[in-house]
Amino acid sequence: MIRLLLLLLLIFVIWGFINRYKSRKNVTKIGLMVSCDHCGIFFPKQEALYLDQHYYCCKAHYEENRSKNS
């Protein structure tokens, strides 16, 4: 009975380490995060719209700021 409990504990610990490694691996794929200068939401830099050293999360925020600067 004790051997079975130890085996289950060992399997649980190994499973936990594997899941932790997988979750860390997914975080590194996201890359650098930036915030929208209009609403402040954080999102991946590769999805950003960029204007005059400012990042925007969507076309509406980008267009609104572009019209203010014109």
OpenMM code with the backbone's topology and positions (N, CA, C; nanometers):
from openmm import Vec3, app, unit

residues = "MET ILE ARG LEU LEU LEU LEU LEU LEU LEU ILE PHE VAL ILE TRP GLY PHE ILE ASN ARG TYR LYS SER ARG LYS ASN VAL THR LYS ILE GLY LEU MET VAL SER CYS ASP HIS CYS GLY ILE PHE PHE PRO LYS GLN GLU ALA LEU TYR LEU ASP GLN HIS TYR TYR CYS CYS LYS ALA HIS TYR GLU GLU ASN ARG SER LYS ASN SER".split()
positions = [
    Vec3(0.0814, -0.1198, 0.0000),
    Vec3(0.0000, 0.0000, 0.0000),
    Vec3(0.0860, 0.1266, 0.0000),
    Vec3(0.1921, 0.1268, 0.0796),
    Vec3(0.2810, 0.2430, 0.0844),
    Vec3(0.3525, 0.2602, -0.0486),
    Vec3(0.3902, 0.1495, -0.1106),
    Vec3(0.4573, 0.1587, -0.2412),
    Vec3(0.3652, 0.2215, -0.3450),
    Vec3(0.2397, 0.1861, -0.3418),
    Vec3(0.1441, 0.2417, -0.4359),
    Vec3(0.1283, 0.3926, -0.4137),
    Vec3(0.1196, 0.4353, -0.2898),
    Vec3(0.1096, 0.5772, -0.2598),
    Vec3(0.2345, 0.6533, -0.3036),
    Vec3(0.3521, 0.5953, -0.2798),
    Vec3(0.4770, 0.6591, -0.3229),
    Vec3(0.4844, 0.6684, -0.4751),
    Vec3(0.4399, 0.5642, -0.5435),
    Vec3(0.4384, 0.5653, -0.6900),
    Vec3(0.3436, 0.6734, -0.7416),
    Vec3(0.2252, 0.6828, -0.6820),
    Vec3(0.1312, 0.7869, -0.7224),
    Vec3(0.1866, 0.9259, -0.6946),
    Vec3(0.2529, 0.9440, -0.5823),
    Vec3(0.3145, 1.0725, -0.5497),
    Vec3(0.4232, 1.1076, -0.6506),
    Vec3(0.5049, 1.0110, -0.6866),
    Vec3(0.6114, 1.0334, -0.7852),
    Vec3(0.5530, 1.0724, -0.9212),
    Vec3(0.4481, 1.0034, -0.9628),
    Vec3(0.3832, 1.0356, -1.0899),
    Vec3(0.3254, 1.1764, -1.0858),
    Vec3(0.2630, 1.2131, -0.9747),
    Vec3(0.2055, 1.3469, -0.9601),
    Vec3(0.3133, 1.4550, -0.9669),
    Vec3(0.4269, 1.4323, -0.9016),
    Vec3(0.5361, 1.5301, -0.9025),
    Vec3(0.5933, 1.5450, -1.0423),
    Vec3(0.6147, 1.4361, -1.1119),
    Vec3(0.6670, 1.4416, -1.2497),
    Vec3(0.5680, 1.5127, -1.3403),
    Vec3(0.4398, 1.4833, -1.3260),
    Vec3(0.3360, 1.5483, -1.4058),
    Vec3(0.3348, 1.6992, -1.3797),
    Vec3(0.3529, 1.7401, -1.2563),
    Vec3(0.3574, 1.8819, -1.2218),
    Vec3(0.4751, 1.9532, -1.2864),
    Vec3(0.5926, 1.8912, -1.2850),
    Vec3(0.7093, 1.9524, -1.3483),
    Vec3(0.6905, 1.9647, -1.4996),
    Vec3(0.6312, 1.8644, -1.5609),
    Vec3(0.6088, 1.8684, -1.7056),
    Vec3(0.5119, 1.9815, -1.7399),
    Vec3(0.4038, 1.9952, -1.6652),
    Vec3(0.3073, 2.1025, -1.6922),
    Vec3(0.3680, 2.2397, -1.6688),
    Vec3(0.4507, 2.2535, -1.5676),
    Vec3(0.5155, 2.3823, -1.5407),
    Vec3(0.6079, 2.4188, -1.6571),
    Vec3(0.6826, 2.3217, -1.7073),
    Vec3(0.7728, 2.3477, -1.8199),
    Vec3(0.6941, 2.3898, -1.9436),
    Vec3(0.5818, 2.3223, -1.9706),
    Vec3(0.5008, 2.3563, -2.0872),
    Vec3(0.4433, 2.4964, -2.0761),
    Vec3(0.3978, 2.5355, -1.9589),
    Vec3(0.3388, 2.6686, -1.9439),
    Vec3(0.4442, 2.7773, -1.9589),
    Vec3(0.5639, 2.7558, -1.9115),
    Vec3(0.6714, 2.8546, -1.9300),
    Vec3(0.7109, 2.8651, -2.0755),
    Vec3(0.7093, 2.7549, -2.1462),
    Vec3(0.7446, 2.7541, -2.2872),
    Vec3(0.6457, 2.8379, -2.3683),
    Vec3(0.5171, 2.8322, -2.3358),
    Vec3(0.4158, 2.9099, -2.4072),
    Vec3(0.4304, 3.0590, -2.3816),
    Vec3(0.4734, 3.0985, -2.2652),
    Vec3(0.4886, 3.2403, -2.2324),
    Vec3(0.5973, 3.3036, -2.3181),
    Vec3(0.7045, 3.2328, -2.3431),
    Vec3(0.8143, 3.2901, -2.4206),
    Vec3(0.7764, 3.3102, -2.5674),
    Vec3(0.6751, 3.2429, -2.6172),
    Vec3(0.6339, 3.2593, -2.7565),
    Vec3(0.5618, 3.3914, -2.7794),
    Vec3(0.5084, 3.4514, -2.6753),
    Vec3(0.4322, 3.5752, -2.6893),
    Vec3(0.5226, 3.6906, -2.7297),
    Vec3(0.6365, 3.7018, -2.6675),
    Vec3(0.7295, 3.8083, -2.7010),
    Vec3(0.7075, 3.9338, -2.6194),
    Vec3(0.7591, 4.0436, -2.6687),
    Vec3(0.7531, 4.1718, -2.5997),
    Vec3(0.6106, 4.2254, -2.5994),
    Vec3(0.5671, 4.2753, -2.4836),
    Vec3(0.4342, 4.3319, -2.4690),
    Vec3(0.4451, 4.4842, -2.4636),
    Vec3(0.3509, 4.5527, -2.5278),
    Vec3(0.3435, 4.6985, -2.5251),
    Vec3(0.2016, 4.7376, -2.4841),
    Vec3(0.1839, 4.8633, -2.4460),
    Vec3(0.0495, 4.9083, -2.4088),
    Vec3(-0.0020, 5.0094, -2.5103),
    Vec3(-0.1317, 5.0058, -2.5309),
    Vec3(-0.1975, 5.1004, -2.6214),
    Vec3(-0.1940, 5.2382, -2.5579),
    Vec3(-0.1528, 5.3388, -2.6332),
    Vec3(-0.1467, 5.4748, -2.5803),
    Vec3(-0.2850, 5.5377, -2.5663),
    Vec3(-0.3871, 5.4734, -2.6184),
    Vec3(-0.5235, 5.5258, -2.6053),
    Vec3(-0.5956, 5.4644, -2.4851),
    Vec3(-0.5981, 5.3309, -2.4758),
    Vec3(-0.6765, 5.2654, -2.3706),
    Vec3(-0.5905, 5.1989, -2.2630),
    Vec3(-0.4607, 5.1790, -2.2885),
    Vec3(-0.3704, 5.1236, -2.1882),
    Vec3(-0.3633, 4.9725, -2.1820),
    Vec3(-0.4359, 4.9019, -2.2676),
    Vec3(-0.4330, 4.7559, -2.2654),
    Vec3(-0.2973, 4.7060, -2.3141),
    Vec3(-0.2476, 4.5960, -2.2557),
    Vec3(-0.1212, 4.5360, -2.2988),
    Vec3(-0.1491, 4.4258, -2.3995),
    Vec3(-0.0644, 4.4189, -2.5026),
    Vec3(-0.0788, 4.3202, -2.6081),
    Vec3(0.0577, 4.2992, -2.6739),
    Vec3(0.0745, 4.1903, -2.7518),
    Vec3(0.2041, 4.1631, -2.8157),
    Vec3(0.2439, 4.2726, -2.9147),
    Vec3(0.3714, 4.3071, -2.9135),
    Vec3(0.4219, 4.4151, -2.9983),
    Vec3(0.4002, 4.3873, -3.1466),
    Vec3(0.4090, 4.2609, -3.1869),
    Vec3(0.3947, 4.2303, -3.3295),
    Vec3(0.2523, 4.2544, -3.3798),
    Vec3(0.1543, 4.2711, -3.2895),
    Vec3(0.0171, 4.3010, -3.3293),
    Vec3(-0.0133, 4.4515, -3.3253),
    Vec3(0.0837, 4.5321, -3.2869),
    Vec3(0.0602, 4.6751, -3.2636),
    Vec3(0.0577, 4.7554, -3.3933),
    Vec3(-0.0190, 4.8627, -3.3886),
    Vec3(-0.0137, 4.9661, -3.4915),
    Vec3(0.0719, 5.0772, -3.4335),
    Vec3(0.1643, 5.1287, -3.5120),
    Vec3(0.2665, 5.2207, -3.4612),
    Vec3(0.2567, 5.3536, -3.5336),
    Vec3(0.2553, 5.4639, -3.4559),
    Vec3(0.2508, 5.5975, -3.5140),
    Vec3(0.3235, 5.6931, -3.4208),
    Vec3(0.4246, 5.7621, -3.4715),
    Vec3(0.4987, 5.8642, -3.3955),
    Vec3(0.5419, 5.8155, -3.2573),
    Vec3(0.6068, 5.7027, -3.2518),
    Vec3(0.6573, 5.6426, -3.1286),
    Vec3(0.5465, 5.6064, -3.0297),
    Vec3(0.4264, 5.5765, -3.0791),
    Vec3(0.3140, 5.5345, -2.9962),
    Vec3(0.2582, 5.4046, -3.0532),
    Vec3(0.2128, 5.3157, -2.9633),
    Vec3(0.1546, 5.1879, -3.0034),
    Vec3(0.0037, 5.1913, -2.9807),
    Vec3(-0.0707, 5.1288, -3.0719),
    Vec3(-0.2166, 5.1223, -3.0612),
    Vec3(-0.2624, 4.9795, -3.0827),
    Vec3(-0.3698, 4.9419, -3.0104),
    Vec3(-0.4181, 4.8044, -3.0145),
    Vec3(-0.5131, 4.7779, -3.1303),
    Vec3(-0.5755, 4.8808, -3.1832),
    Vec3(-0.6711, 4.8598, -3.2922),
    Vec3(-0.6703, 4.9801, -3.3873),
    Vec3(-0.7314, 4.9589, -3.5013),
    Vec3(-0.7327, 5.0631, -3.6032),
    Vec3(-0.8119, 5.1863, -3.5581),
    Vec3(-0.9173, 5.1662, -3.4796),
    Vec3(-0.9986, 5.2795, -3.4323),
    Vec3(-0.9154, 5.3728, -3.3450),
    Vec3(-0.8367, 5.3173, -3.2531),
    Vec3(-0.7519, 5.4005, -3.1666),
    Vec3(-0.6415, 5.4671, -3.2478),
    Vec3(-0.5873, 5.3939, -3.3431),
    Vec3(-0.4834, 5.4481, -3.4314),
    Vec3(-0.5380, 5.5671, -3.5117),
    Vec3(-0.6547, 5.5483, -3.5729),
    Vec3(-0.7146, 5.6540, -3.6557),
    Vec3(-0.7533, 5.7754, -3.5715),
    Vec3(-0.8055, 5.7520, -3.4515),
    Vec3(-0.8466, 5.8637, -3.3656),
    Vec3(-0.7258, 5.9512, -3.3287),
    Vec3(-0.6153, 5.8895, -3.2930),
    Vec3(-0.4968, 5.9664, -3.2572),
    Vec3(-0.4341, 6.0320, -3.3797),
    Vec3(-0.4400, 5.9647, -3.4930),
    Vec3(-0.3839, 6.0218, -3.6163),
    Vec3(-0.4605, 6.1470, -3.6567),
    Vec3(-0.5934, 6.1444, -3.6384),
    Vec3(-0.6726, 6.2628, -3.6737),
    Vec3(-0.6489, 6.3774, -3.5744),
    Vec3(-0.6184, 6.3452, -3.4478),
    Vec3(-0.5870, 6.4499, -3.3499),
    Vec3(-0.4551, 6.5173, -3.3817),
    Vec3(-0.3585, 6.4411, -3.4328),
    Vec3(-0.2259, 6.4953, -3.4619),
    Vec3(-0.2211, 6.5707, -3.5939),
    Vec3(-0.3224, 6.5561, -3.6782),
    Vec3(-0.3220, 6.6229, -3.8102),
    Vec3(-0.3570, 6.7681, -3.7996),
] * unit.nanometer
topology = app.Topology()
chain = topology.addChain("A")
for resn in residues:
    res = topology.addResidue(resn, chain)
    for name in ("N", "CA", "C"):
        topology.addAtom(name, app.Element.getBySymbol(name[0]), res)
